[in-house]
Amino acid sequence: MFSSSGDMLDIMKSYRVFRIRILALFSVLSVVGCSRIAAPTQQSSSDVATLTAGCDKGNYVNCFSLGTRFLSGEGVDKDNARAVALLQRACDGGNAQGCSGLGFMYETGGGVTQDTSRAVTLYRKACDAGDGLGCASLGEMYDSGKRIAKDQATAVTLYQKACDRGNAMGCGELGRMYFNGNSVAKDEARAVALYQRACDGGYPRACNLLGTLYENGSGVAKNQAHANELYQRACDGGEALGCSFLAASYLAGSGVAKDQTHANELFQRGCDGGEGGACAMLALVYRIGSGVAKDPARALTLYEKACQLGEKKACDEATRLH
């Protein structure tokens, strides 16, 4: 049916994997998952025992660290309820990171009943105590208007505070505000600098957004090869869109040699990371047999997953294949 990658690209344009290259520059990219809280390193049972002993003796930094272990399941069995108890203890003991972590749990309903008002209070407490993540997390809530009144001016102030305190998420989201001109004067050069700072600071979403600027030549000289490098950093950092965008480059041969097999691998990584457009494209790959054996059953499963992730066209395709 399709004789070249160009045919696939024509279809691909109807999916979010291409549309979001532009939309991502203008939409709120909410941060979810444990990545908001300081990522723990691999811990042995003795490390966990040391943290437990320290927490019991009133070392609230240890309580926070132990709470993140139970949240992520690093070195211990994952236990959201215990994570909440430890983060609460850390916050009550004056540890600002503990308040941020606890705010995240109340915002998302992890181990507790979701309570937006409580989350806002905890993020504000953390921010006022000097924790950049608390400022950034509260800024994101005001920015997106998730369950609270949207207030982008307040979001800008909070992102700036977060960035000034060395929080990469705050710098990255502040960059987006400057690029879009949301409650600030549009300033592409400043956006680029902030994205770069955030990307270098370990915020993969910023690497992805910076990649789109280099791909499109917005605020910087157009450079597809560098865009692909940034997409790779984003993908390796867990940003599923980065995997999708890099896959599109390999599919089209944009800044890299065409490689259908590697593109398929990257679409798989994007899909596994929860990016619906990547799942939809991978479904197409298996439906038409592009670089793989045709597999209608797997295509259907992938279309259904993409549908669940919000890809309306994938829902239509799944219905057609049933």
N, C-alpha and C positions, 0 to 999 in steps of 0.2 A: 504493500500500500504506500509506504513512504520509502523513497529511494535514497534520501540523503539527510544529513543532520539539519540542513536548511529547512526541509519539510517539518521536522520536529520543532524547529525554532518558531515556525509560523504558528503552530498549535500552542507552543509554550507561551506565546504572547497573550493568550487568552487566560492564562493562569496567573495566580498571584506572584509566582516566582519572578516574573518580569515587572508586573505592575508595581510591586512593592519597592522596587529599586527607586522609584520616584516617590511613592507614597511614604516610604520610611523616613524621608526627609521632612515630611510634614505632619506625620502622625505621632502620637505619644507611644513610646516604646516602654511599656511597663516592665519592671524587673520582678521576676518571680523566682521562687525556689530558694534554696539555702545559700545561693551565691550572694545574697544581700548581706548575710552574716559572714564574718571572717571565716574563710575556708580553713578547716583544720587539716593538719598534716596527719599522715598515717601514725597511729598510736599503738603501742604495745599495751598489754594488760598492766604492766608495771607503771607505764606513763599514766594510765587512767587511775590507778591506785594512788599515785602521787598527787594527781589533781584532786581526787576525792578527799584525801587527807588534808590537803591545803584548804579546800573549801570548808571542810568541817572545822578548821581552826580559824576561819574568818577571813581567808584570802579570797576576796570576791572576784578577782581576776580569774582565779582557778575555777570558781563557780561558773563564771561565764564560759570559760574554755570547755569545761566539762559539759555544760548545757549544749554547746554546739556539737560536741561529740555524739550526744544522744539524739540530737536533731538529724545529723547526717548518717549516723550509724558507723562512724569511724572508730574502730577498736572496741565497740560495744554494740549490743543489739539496739537497733533504732527504737526510740521510745519518746514520742512527742510529749506525753504527759510529764515524764521525768525532766525532759528538756525545759518545759515551762516552769516547773518547780525550781530548777536550778537558775534559770534566767531571772525569775522573780526574786530569788535570794540575792543574786548579784545586784540587781537593780535596787532592792531595798537596802543593800549595803553600800550604795553610792557609786556603783560601777555603771558608767554611762552606756557602755556597750551592751551591758545586760538589759538596760531599758530599751535600747534599739532592738535587740533580739526579741524581747518580750512583745514589743510593739508589732513586730513582724508576725508573731504567732497570733496576736489578736486581730490583726488586719486580715490574715488569711484563714483564720479558724483552725490553726494547727494545734491540736491538743487542748484547745479551749473553744468555747462558743465564740463565733466571730463577733467582734465588738469594735466598730469603727471609731466610736468616741473614745474608747479606752486606748486604741492604737494611736490616735492623734495625740492624746495626753502623754503617752509614753514616748513617742517620737519627739515631742516638744521638750519633754524633760531631758531626754538624751541630748538633743541639740543645744539646749540652754547650758548643759553641763560640759559642752565642748566636743561632743561626738559628731564627726562629720557625716557618718552614715545615718544618724537620726535626722539631721537636717535634710539630707538628700531624699530619704524615704518619705518624710513629711512633704517635701517639695513635690515629689512625684504624685502624691495623693491630690494635692491642690492643682497640679498641672493637668492631670487626667480627669479630675472631677469624679473619681471613683468613690461613690457613696458619701461624698461631701461636696459642698459648693465649689465649682471650678473657680480658681483665682490664680491666673498665670503670673500676675505681678508678684504675689506672695511667693509663688514657686520660684521665680527668678531670684528673689532675695535669699531664699533658702538654699538654692543650688549654689549661689555665690558663696554663702557661708560654708557650705560643705566643701567646695573646691578650695577655698582659702585654708581649710583645715586638712587638706591633702587627700580628700576623698575623690577617687577617680570617677565614681558614678556622678557625683555632683558636677565635676568638670565636663563630663560628656553630655549630660542633659542641659547644662548651661550653654554648651556649644550649639546644641540643637535649637535652643531658644534664640540665640544670636543669628543662626543661619536662617531661621524662619521669620525673624522679626517679631517674636511673640512677647509683647510687653516690654520690648527693648528695641532700639534702632537696629535694623538689619545690618549685620557686619560679618560678611563671609570670611574675611581674613581672621577675625577673632575666633570665629567658629572653627576654622581649620586648626588654629593653635590649640584651642581647647580640646578638640577631638584628639589631636596628637598627644596632648598631655594625658588625657584619659586612657587612650589606647596604650601608651607606654606605662601607665599606672596599673594596667591589668583589667581594664573594663572592655571586654570584647565587643560590646555593642558599638562603642565609639570607633573601634577599628573598622567595623563593617560600614558605619556611616561615613567615615573618612574615605573608605574605599569607593563609595558611590560618588563622592566628590571628585576623586581622581578619574573615575571612569567617565563622568559627564563633563569634566573640565569646569567645575563650579568652585570659584574662589582659588583654584590652583590650575597649573597647566595640565591638560589632559594627559594621562599616563596610565594606559590599561595594564601594563605589566606591574606597576606599583599598586594599582587597585587590586590586582589578583594577589599580591603579597599580603595586602591588608585583609582581604577576604580569608586568606589562609590563616592569618593570625586570629581572626574572629572565629573561624570554624574550629581551630585547635583550642580556643578558649571556651568553647561550648555555646557559641552563638550560632544557632541553626541556620539563620538566614545567610551567614557568611558561607556556609557549606553550599547552600543553594545557588548563591551568586557565583561562586567559584565553579560549580558544576556547569552553570550556563556558559561561562567563559571557555571551559574545556569542550563543551558541546559545539560552540560556535568557532572555536579557534581564535578567540579574542585575547591577544597578548600571550598566548600559549599555543603549543601545537594541539590540533584537534585530537581528542582522546575520548571516545565514547565510553570505554570501559571505566576510566577514571571518573568521568562525569557521572556514570551510574553509581559508583561507589560513594561519591559526594552527595548525590541525591539521597542515597540510603542514610548517610550520616545526618543529613538535614531532616529527613523524615523521622528518624529515631529520636531526634531532638525536638520533635513536635511542630515542625514547619509544614503546614498543610500543602503548600505549593510544591514542595519537594516530594511529598507522598503522591500527589497527583501526577507529577512528571514521571516518577518511578512506575506508577501504574501504567502510564502510556508506554513506557519502555517495555514492560512485560506484555502489554496487549499487542504491540506490533512486532515484538522481537527485535529490538534495536540493541545489538551488542550482547543479547542474551537469548536463550530459547523462549519462544512464545509460551506464556503461562497465563491463560485467562482467569484461572482461579486466584492466582496471586494478584493479578491486576485488579480483580474485584475487591479483594481484601484491602488493597492499598487505596482504591477509590473510596471505600467505605471509611477508612481511617482519615483520609483527606476531608471527607464530608463532615466527619465528627469534629475536625479541627477548623471548620468554618468555610471550606471551599465549596461554594454552591455548585459550580460546574461539575465538580467531582461527584456530587450527589446525583446530578442528572446522568452522568456516565455510569454510576453504580446501578441506577434504576434500569438503564438501557441494557446492562450486562446480565441482569437477573433473568 
